[in-house]
């Protein structure tokens, strides 16, 4: 093998490890964040069916479209002080929240960037629940494209820790 080929293999291995690492961190963030869902069910008007579906947020077949899902995300985010008064992301608190998980520092910047970019796309929507559900749908698509979305099995594997 040439030196160039060896270097390429090292870079590919590092990038692959980094993507898997961020997806693993995202599984911790998702599992912990999801613990607030049941508490927020009544407050947000989330139906039992949507509540059940929301537990599978990262699945391909789950569509992030219900307004009450946005209300639930606001409620859940407020449990962890992740939003400002205008129901937009509190950047510092979100960074700190994600950094609180094992290897969270590898994900916090990218996660905040993706959410912020999605928030900018829907900034003109005045209904907080509608805006937040659209931001969540955007974030899901962008996180998958960036390779940081966890596999459902990853989330299930860390659920008992929270």
C-alpha positions as CSV (number, residue, x, y, z in Angstrom):
1,X,0.0,0.0,0.0
2,X,1.2,3.5,-0.8
3,X,1.5,6.2,1.9
4,X,-1.3,8.1,0.1
5,X,-3.7,5.1,0.3
6,X,-2.8,4.6,4.0
7,X,-3.5,8.2,4.8
8,X,-6.8,8.0,3.0
9,X,-7.9,5.0,5.0
10,X,-7.0,6.8,8.3
11,X,-9.0,9.8,7.2
12,X,-12.0,7.7,6.3
13,X,-11.8,5.8,9.5
14,X,-11.6,9.0,11.5
15,X,-14.6,10.5,9.7
16,X,-16.6,7.3,10.2
17,X,-15.8,7.2,13.9
18,X,-16.8,10.9,14.2
19,X,-20.1,10.4,12.5
20,X,-20.9,7.3,14.6
21,X,-19.8,9.2,17.7
22,X,-22.1,12.1,17.0
23,X,-25.0,9.8,16.3
24,X,-24.3,8.0,19.6
25,X,-24.3,11.3,21.5
26,X,-27.6,12.2,19.7
27,X,-29.1,8.9,20.9
28,X,-28.3,10.0,24.5
29,X,-29.7,13.5,23.9
30,X,-32.9,12.0,22.4
31,X,-33.4,9.5,25.1
32,X,-33.0,12.0,27.9
33,X,-35.1,14.7,26.2
34,X,-37.8,12.2,25.5
35,X,-38.3,11.5,29.2
36,X,-40.1,14.8,29.5
37,X,-42.7,13.7,26.9
38,X,-45.1,12.0,29.2
39,X,-45.1,15.1,31.6
40,X,-46.0,17.3,28.6
41,X,-48.7,15.2,27.1
42,X,-51.6,16.8,28.8
43,X,-50.2,20.3,28.7
44,X,-49.7,20.1,24.9
45,X,-52.9,18.3,24.0
46,X,-50.9,15.5,22.5
47,X,-53.2,12.5,21.6
48,X,-52.2,9.0,22.7
49,X,-51.6,8.1,19.0
50,X,-49.2,11.0,18.3
51,X,-47.5,10.4,21.7
52,X,-46.8,6.8,20.7
53,X,-45.6,7.9,17.3
54,X,-43.4,10.6,18.7
55,X,-41.4,8.1,20.6
56,X,-40.2,7.0,17.1
57,X,-39.2,10.5,16.0
58,X,-36.1,9.3,14.1
59,X,-37.8,6.6,12.1
60,X,-38.1,7.1,8.4
61,X,-41.8,6.7,8.4
62,X,-42.5,9.2,11.2
63,X,-43.8,12.5,9.9
64,X,-43.2,15.5,12.0
65,X,-46.4,17.5,11.1
66,X,-48.8,17.7,14.0
67,X,-49.1,21.2,15.6
68,X,-49.6,19.6,19.1
69,X,-46.2,18.0,18.6
70,X,-44.7,21.4,18.4
71,X,-46.5,22.4,21.6
72,X,-45.1,19.2,23.2
73,X,-41.5,20.0,22.1
74,X,-41.9,23.5,23.6
75,X,-43.0,22.0,26.9
76,X,-40.2,19.5,26.8
77,X,-37.6,22.1,25.9
78,X,-38.8,24.3,28.8
79,X,-38.2,21.5,31.2
80,X,-34.5,21.7,30.4
81,X,-34.4,25.6,29.9
82,X,-33.6,25.1,26.2
83,X,-35.8,27.9,24.9
84,X,-35.9,31.6,25.3
85,X,-39.2,33.4,26.2
86,X,-40.1,33.7,22.5
87,X,-39.9,29.8,22.1
88,X,-36.7,30.0,20.1
89,X,-33.6,28.1,21.0
90,X,-31.4,29.4,23.8
91,X,-28.0,28.8,22.2
92,X,-25.9,28.7,25.4
93,X,-28.3,26.5,27.3
94,X,-28.5,24.1,24.3
95,X,-24.8,23.9,24.1
96,X,-24.5,23.2,27.8
97,X,-27.3,20.6,27.7
98,X,-25.7,18.6,24.9
99,X,-22.2,18.9,26.4
100,X,-23.6,17.3,29.5
101,X,-23.7,13.9,27.8
102,X,-20.7,11.6,27.2
103,X,-18.7,13.2,24.3
104,X,-21.4,15.9,23.9
105,X,-18.8,18.4,22.9
106,X,-18.5,16.6,19.5
107,X,-22.2,17.3,18.8
108,X,-23.2,20.5,20.5
109,X,-21.9,23.0,17.8
110,X,-23.4,21.1,14.9
111,X,-26.8,20.5,16.7
112,X,-27.1,24.2,17.6
113,X,-26.1,25.2,14.0
114,X,-28.7,22.9,12.4
115,X,-31.5,24.0,14.7
116,X,-30.6,27.7,14.3
117,X,-30.6,27.3,10.5
118,X,-34.1,25.7,10.6
119,X,-35.4,28.4,13.0
120,X,-34.3,31.0,10.4
121,X,-36.3,29.3,7.7
122,X,-39.6,29.5,9.7
123,X,-38.9,32.7,11.7
124,X,-41.9,34.5,10.2
125,X,-44.5,32.0,11.6
126,X,-46.2,33.6,14.5
127,X,-47.8,30.5,16.1
128,X,-45.1,29.0,18.3
129,X,-46.4,25.4,18.1
130,X,-46.6,25.5,14.3
131,X,-43.2,27.1,14.0
132,X,-41.5,24.6,16.4
133,X,-43.0,21.5,14.6
134,X,-41.7,22.8,11.3
135,X,-38.3,23.5,12.8
136,X,-38.3,20.0,14.3
137,X,-39.1,18.5,10.9
138,X,-36.4,20.5,9.2
139,X,-33.9,19.5,11.9
140,X,-34.7,15.8,11.5
141,X,-34.0,16.0,7.7
142,X,-30.8,18.1,8.2
143,X,-29.5,15.8,11.0
144,X,-30.0,12.8,8.8
145,X,-28.2,14.5,5.9
146,X,-25.4,15.5,8.3
147,X,-25.0,12.0,9.5
148,X,-25.7,12.8,13.2
149,X,-29.2,11.2,13.5
150,X,-29.2,8.2,15.7
151,X,-30.5,4.8,14.8
152,X,-33.7,3.8,16.7
153,X,-31.7,0.8,18.2
154,X,-29.1,3.3,19.6
155,X,-31.8,5.2,21.4
156,X,-33.4,2.1,22.8
157,X,-30.0,0.9,24.0
158,X,-29.5,4.1,26.2
159,X,-33.1,4.6,27.3
160,X,-32.6,2.9,30.7
161,X,-29.8,5.3,31.6
162,X,-32.4,8.1,31.8
